[in-house]
Amino acid sequence: MKSIPSFEKRTFTVGAHEKPHEITTLRVGRLEDIFQQHNIPIPGGAQSIVDALHSSEVTVHKNGTPITRRAHALIAGGFVRDLLLHHTPHDLNFTTNLPAHRVVEILQDMPHICKIGTHGKSSEVVRVTFDSSEEYEISFFKTASDDDTARHTCARP
């Protein structure tokens, strides 16, 4: 019998003056462990993106006091769907609490990226293409003002 995944609600702050909002997450383990469990090599570009985003900081305000925290980088999209369905994961994308311009700043000087761009009007996505043809999309946490549903399911690496 397959185990039922354990979801948890976590509160994240998107921008410096945004009020916190809740995202439903699923702890799936470290990215390396997921790929090892499925006996597939972790793409170098994916690991580079996670490392770069995790080493960045975001400033949030709590009761008027600025607090600097490590940025969040969560697995999102079809990869999470595949894990929930107990399939070999594909279509690896990320979501973060950093703003789009900050993600572009962080990634633009990384080696082996041949193209980086922002797409979408109502919901920005940064698309990153590596020399090896690996391609990833990075979306951003949404607030209730961005999207009436404002509920997203993500997996924490």
Secondary structure, DSSP 8 states (H G I E B T S, - for coil): ------EEEEEE--STT---EEEEEEE---HHHHHHHTT----HHHHHHHHHHHT-EEEEEETTEEEEEE--EEEETHHHHHHHTTS-----EEEESS-HHHHHHHHTTSTTEEEEEEE-SSS-EEEEEETTS-EEEEEE---TTT-SS---EEEE-
